[in-house]
Amino acid sequence: QVQLVESGGGLVQAGGSLRLSCAASGRTFSSYTMNWFRQAPGKEREFVARIRWSGGSTSYADTVKGRFTISRDNSKNTVYLQMKSLKPEDTAVYFCAADRSLRVVPTTPANMDYWGKGTLVTVSS
């Protein structure tokens, strides 16, 4: 059984910053690629960022490139999403997900093996 638990969401003003965390437990994650997705009200879940667990290679959606940074701390089995210059359109529930593919390119929710329950980020204008 794999558990992913997100934290760090909240309310922030436009232009502000937040850091999300995803704590992984239950399995050895050295072979897993970790991801962040988000889902805004009334919209489909979309890819945000991705990082290979062992190699550190990353990939980002064009909408967040240059503003968001994904990173990981292997000693803590934790993945982070540092979000800066937040915009109201970044408002969404943010989900952590894991998969076994080593390709670090934008991906889709259907490719994920494990999901967290999400954390809400609200950006006010």
Accessible surface in RSA format (square Angstrom, percent):
REM  Atomic radii and reference values for relative SASA: ProtOr
REM  Chains: A
REM  Algorithm: Lee & Richards
REM  Probe-radius: 1.40
REM  Slices: 20
REM RES _ NUM      All-atoms   Total-Side   Main-Chain    Non-polar    All polar
REM                ABS   REL    ABS   REL    ABS   REL    ABS   REL    ABS   REL
RES GLN A   1   171.02  95.6 124.83  91.2  46.20 110.0  47.40 100.9 123.62  93.8
RES VAL A   2    13.71   9.0   0.12   0.1  13.58  32.7   0.12   0.1  13.58  36.8
RES GLN A   3    74.49  41.7  70.84  51.8   3.65   8.7  46.29  98.5  28.20  21.4
RES LEU A   4     9.62   5.4   0.23   0.2   9.39  23.6   0.23   0.2   9.39  25.3
RES VAL A   5    93.92  61.8  90.12  81.6   3.80   9.1  91.72  79.7   2.20   6.0
RES GLU A   6    16.67   9.6   1.85   1.4  14.82  35.3   0.00   0.0  16.67  13.6
RES SER A   7    59.69  50.4  55.08  73.5   4.61  10.6  40.69  86.6  19.01  26.6
RES GLY A   8    37.49  46.2   0.00   N/A  37.49  46.2  24.31  66.7  13.18  29.5
RES GLY A   9    29.92  36.9   0.00   N/A  29.92  36.9   2.43   6.7  27.49  61.6
RES GLY A  10    29.76  36.7   0.00   N/A  29.76  36.7  29.63  81.3   0.14   0.3
RES LEU A  11   132.42  73.7 100.33  71.8  32.09  80.7 100.33  70.5  32.09  86.4
RES VAL A  12    23.24  15.3  17.58  15.9   5.66  13.6  23.24  20.2   0.00   0.0
RES GLN A  13   137.17  76.7 134.84  98.5   2.33   5.5  36.03  76.7 101.15  76.7
RES ALA A  14    49.65  45.7  26.86  41.5  22.79  51.8  27.21  38.3  22.44  59.5
RES GLY A  15    55.87  68.9   0.00   N/A  55.87  68.9  29.54  81.1  26.33  59.0
RES GLY A  16    21.67  26.7   0.00   N/A  21.67  26.7  20.97  57.6   0.69   1.5
RES SER A  17    58.93  49.8  39.33  52.5  19.61  45.2  22.86  48.7  36.08  50.5
RES LEU A  18    37.40  20.8  32.21  23.0   5.19  13.0  37.40  26.3   0.00   0.0
RES ARG A  19   129.94  54.6 115.12  58.7  14.83  35.3  26.22  35.8 103.73  62.9
RES LEU A  20     0.00   0.0   0.00   0.0   0.00   0.0   0.00   0.0   0.00   0.0
RES SER A  21    23.52  19.9  23.52  31.4   0.00   0.0  11.31  24.1  12.22  17.1
RES CYS A  22     0.10   0.1   0.00   0.0   0.10   0.2   0.00   0.0   0.10   0.1
RES ALA A  23    49.68  45.7  47.90  73.9   1.78   4.1  47.90  67.5   1.78   4.7
RES ALA A  24     7.87   7.2   0.19   0.3   7.68  17.5   0.35   0.5   7.52  19.9
RES SER A  25    56.73  47.9  53.70  71.7   3.03   7.0  42.94  91.4  13.79  19.3
RES GLY A  26    51.74  63.8   0.00   N/A  51.74  63.8  22.58  62.0  29.17  65.3
RES ARG A  27   115.03  48.3  98.30  50.1  16.72  39.8  27.17  37.1  87.86  53.2
RES THR A  28   106.21  75.5  91.82  93.1  14.39  34.3  59.19  79.5  47.01  71.1
RES PHE A  29     2.78   1.4   0.02   0.0   2.76   7.2   0.02   0.0   2.76   7.9
RES SER A  30    66.39  56.1  58.60  78.2   7.79  17.9  37.39  79.6  29.00  40.6
RES SER A  31    66.40  56.1  59.25  79.1   7.15  16.5  47.03 100.1  19.38  27.1
RES TYR A  32     6.30   2.9   5.26   3.0   1.04   2.7   5.30   4.0   1.00   1.2
RES THR A  33     0.00   0.0   0.00   0.0   0.00   0.0   0.00   0.0   0.00   0.0
RES MET A  34     0.00   0.0   0.00   0.0   0.00   0.0   0.00   0.0   0.00   0.0
RES ASN A  35     0.00   0.0   0.00   0.0   0.00   0.0   0.00   0.0   0.00   0.0
RES TRP A  36     0.00   0.0   0.00   0.0   0.00   0.0   0.00   0.0   0.00   0.0
RES PHE A  37     0.00   0.0   0.00   0.0   0.00   0.0   0.00   0.0   0.00   0.0
RES ARG A  38    14.37   6.0  14.37   7.3   0.00   0.0   2.04   2.8  12.33   7.5
RES GLN A  39    62.13  34.7  58.34  42.6   3.80   9.0  11.63  24.8  50.50  38.3
RES ALA A  40    22.64  20.8  19.19  29.6   3.44   7.8  19.46  27.4   3.18   8.4
RES PRO A  41   115.53  84.2  88.20  80.4  27.33  99.3 100.51  83.0  15.02  93.3
RES GLY A  42    91.90 113.3   0.00   N/A  91.90 113.3  44.99 123.5  46.91 105.1
RES LYS A  43   142.57  69.6 130.76  80.2  11.81  28.1  81.27  73.2  61.30  65.3
RES GLU A  44   153.74  88.3 141.19 106.8  12.56  29.9  59.02 114.2  94.72  77.3
RES ARG A  45    71.77  30.1  57.74  29.4  14.02  33.4  11.17  15.3  60.60  36.7
RES GLU A  46    76.44  43.9  72.38  54.8   4.06   9.7  28.92  55.9  47.52  38.8
RES PHE A  47    19.84   9.9  10.69   6.6   9.15  23.8  10.69   6.5   9.15  26.2
RES VAL A  48     0.23   0.2   0.16   0.1   0.08   0.2   0.23   0.2   0.00   0.0
RES ALA A  49     0.00   0.0   0.00   0.0   0.00   0.0   0.00   0.0   0.00   0.0
RES ARG A  50     4.59   1.9   4.59   2.3   0.00   0.0   0.00   0.0   4.59   2.8
RES ILE A  51     4.88   2.8   4.88   3.6   0.00   0.0   4.88   3.5   0.00   0.0
RES ARG A  52    73.50  30.9  73.50  37.5   0.00   0.0   6.67   9.1  66.82  40.5
RES TRP A  53     7.73   3.1   7.53   3.6   0.20   0.5   1.64   0.9   6.08   9.9
RES SER A  54    73.02  61.7  48.98  65.4  24.04  55.4  31.14  66.3  41.87  58.7
RES GLY A  55    52.30  64.5   0.00   N/A  52.30  64.5  22.96  63.0  29.34  65.7
RES GLY A  56    25.37  31.3   0.00   N/A  25.37  31.3  10.10  27.7  15.27  34.2
RES SER A  57    53.59  45.3  43.06  57.5  10.54  24.3  24.65  52.5  28.94  40.5
RES THR A  58    57.79  41.1  31.24  31.7  26.55  63.3   9.39  12.6  48.40  73.2
RES SER A  59    12.85  10.9   7.53  10.0   5.32  12.3   7.54  16.1   5.31   7.4
RES TYR A  60    39.04  18.2  33.11  18.8   5.92  15.4  27.11  20.4  11.93  14.7
RES ALA A  61    18.20  16.7  13.53  20.9   4.67  10.6  18.20  25.6   0.00   0.0
RES ASP A  62   120.98  84.7  96.80  96.3  24.18  57.2  36.21  85.2  84.77  84.5
RES THR A  63    87.61  62.3  70.60  71.6  17.01  40.5  76.51 102.8  11.10  16.8
RES VAL A  64     0.37   0.2   0.36   0.3   0.01   0.0   0.37   0.3   0.00   0.0
RES LYS A  65   121.50  59.3 101.40  62.2  20.10  47.9  62.27  56.0  59.23  63.1
RES GLY A  66    81.98 101.1   0.00   N/A  81.98 101.1  42.26 116.0  39.72  88.9
RES ARG A  67    33.75  14.2  27.41  14.0   6.33  15.1  26.15  35.7   7.60   4.6
RES PHE A  68     5.43   2.7   0.00   0.0   5.43  14.1   0.00   0.0   5.43  15.5
RES THR A  69    74.32  52.9  73.87  74.9   0.45   1.1  43.83  58.9  30.50  46.1
RES ILE A  70     5.16   2.9   0.00   0.0   5.16  12.4   0.00   0.0   5.16  14.0
RES SER A  71    47.23  39.9  45.92  61.3   1.32   3.0  32.42  69.0  14.81  20.8
RES ARG A  72    72.07  30.3  54.58  27.8  17.49  41.6   0.39   0.5  71.68  43.4
RES ASP A  73    41.97  29.4  37.41  37.2   4.56  10.8  13.97  32.9  28.00  27.9
RES ASN A  74    68.55  47.3  52.39  50.6  16.16  38.9  26.29  63.3  42.25  40.8
RES SER A  75   106.91  90.3  59.62  79.6  47.29 108.9  59.51 126.7  47.40  66.4
RES LYS A  76   138.16  67.4 115.93  71.1  22.24  52.9  73.36  66.0  64.80  69.0
RES ASN A  77    45.02  31.0  44.87  43.4   0.15   0.4   8.87  21.4  36.15  34.9
RES THR A  78    13.45   9.6  13.42  13.6   0.03   0.1   6.04   8.1   7.40  11.2
RES VAL A  79     0.20   0.1   0.20   0.2   0.00   0.0   0.20   0.2   0.00   0.0
RES TYR A  80    28.31  13.2  28.31  16.1   0.00   0.0  15.41  11.6  12.90  15.9
RES LEU A  81     0.00   0.0   0.00   0.0   0.00   0.0   0.00   0.0   0.00   0.0
RES GLN A  82    50.42  28.2  50.25  36.7   0.17   0.4  22.39  47.6  28.03  21.3
RES MET A  83     0.00   0.0   0.00   0.0   0.00   0.0   0.00   0.0   0.00   0.0
RES LYS A  84   113.44  55.3 113.44  69.6   0.00   0.0  55.54  50.0  57.90  61.7
RES SER A  85    61.43  51.9  56.20  75.0   5.23  12.0  20.31  43.3  41.12  57.6
RES LEU A  86     2.01   1.1   0.00   0.0   2.01   5.1   0.00   0.0   2.01   5.4
RES LYS A  87    85.92  41.9  85.36  52.4   0.56   1.3  39.18  35.3  46.74  49.8
RES PRO A  88    55.84  40.7  48.79  44.5   7.05  25.6  49.13  40.6   6.71  41.7
RES GLU A  89   121.16  69.6  95.78  72.5  25.38  60.4  61.50 119.0  59.66  48.7
RES ASP A  90     0.80   0.6   0.80   0.8   0.00   0.0   0.00   0.0   0.80   0.8
RES THR A  91    33.97  24.2  31.29  31.7   2.68   6.4  29.31  39.4   4.66   7.0
RES ALA A  92     1.24   1.1   0.93   1.4   0.31   0.7   1.24   1.7   0.00   0.0
RES VAL A  93    48.07  31.6  47.86  43.3   0.21   0.5  47.86  41.6   0.21   0.6
RES TYR A  94     0.00   0.0   0.00   0.0   0.00   0.0   0.00   0.0   0.00   0.0
RES PHE A  95    21.60  10.8  21.60  13.4   0.00   0.0  21.60  13.1   0.00   0.0
RES CYS A  96     0.00   0.0   0.00   0.0   0.00   0.0   0.00   0.0   0.00   0.0
RES ALA A  97     0.00   0.0   0.00   0.0   0.00   0.0   0.00   0.0   0.00   0.0
RES ALA A  98     0.00   0.0   0.00   0.0   0.00   0.0   0.00   0.0   0.00   0.0
RES ASP A  99     3.02   2.1   3.02   3.0   0.00   0.0   1.44   3.4   1.58   1.6
RES ARG A 100   127.50  53.5 113.57  57.9  13.93  33.2  57.41  78.5  70.09  42.5
RES SER A 101    50.60  42.8  36.71  49.0  13.89  32.0  37.96  80.8  12.64  17.7
RES LEU A 102   103.10  57.4  98.41  70.4   4.69  11.8  98.66  69.3   4.43  11.9
RES ARG A 103   165.18  69.4 158.85  81.0   6.32  15.1  65.61  89.7  99.57  60.3
RES VAL A 104    24.88  16.4   6.43   5.8  18.45  44.5   6.43   5.6  18.45  50.0
RES VAL A 105    61.22  40.3  60.77  55.0   0.45   1.1  61.19  53.2   0.03   0.1
RES PRO A 106    83.36  60.8  65.12  59.4  18.25  66.3  65.53  54.1  17.83 110.8
RES THR A 107    21.75  15.5   8.61   8.7  13.14  31.3  10.74  14.4  11.01  16.6
RES THR A 108    71.67  51.0  71.23  72.2   0.44   1.0  65.67  88.2   6.00   9.1
RES PRO A 109    45.30  33.0  40.45  36.9   4.85  17.6  40.71  33.6   4.60  28.6
RES ALA A 110    97.87  90.0  56.85  87.7  41.02  93.3  70.12  98.7  27.75  73.5
RES ASN A 111    87.15  60.1  70.79  68.4  16.36  39.4  18.49  44.5  68.66  66.4
RES MET A 112    18.72   9.7   0.06   0.0  18.67  44.4   0.06   0.0  18.67  24.7
RES ASP A 113    62.07  43.5  33.98  33.8  28.09  66.4   8.12  19.1  53.95  53.8
RES TYR A 114    49.90  23.3  46.43  26.4   3.47   9.0  35.90  27.0  13.99  17.3
RES TRP A 115    82.44  33.1  54.72  26.5  27.71  65.1  41.39  22.1  41.05  66.6
RES GLY A 116     7.46   9.2   0.00   N/A   7.46   9.2   1.10   3.0   6.36  14.2
RES LYS A 117   195.30  95.3 171.63 105.3  23.66  56.3 119.78 107.8  75.52  80.4
RES GLY A 118    22.17  27.3   0.00   N/A  22.17  27.3   0.40   1.1  21.77  48.8
RES THR A 119    19.70  14.0  13.26  13.4   6.44  15.3   9.17  12.3  10.53  15.9
RES LEU A 120   102.37  57.0  92.10  65.9  10.27  25.8  92.10  64.7  10.27  27.6
RES VAL A 121     0.00   0.0   0.00   0.0   0.00   0.0   0.00   0.0   0.00   0.0
RES THR A 122    46.45  33.0  46.45  47.1   0.00   0.0  36.78  49.4   9.67  14.6
RES VAL A 123     7.25   4.8   0.00   0.0   7.25  17.5   0.00   0.0   7.25  19.7
RES SER A 124    40.97  34.6  34.50  46.0   6.47  14.9  34.73  74.0   6.23   8.7
RES SER A 125   129.54 109.5  67.42  90.0  62.12 143.1  54.82 116.7  74.72 104.7
END  Absolute sums over single chains surface
CHAIN  1 A     6345.2       4835.7       1509.5       3348.5       2996.7
END  Absolute sums over all chains
TOTAL          6345.2       4835.7       1509.5       3348.5       2996.7
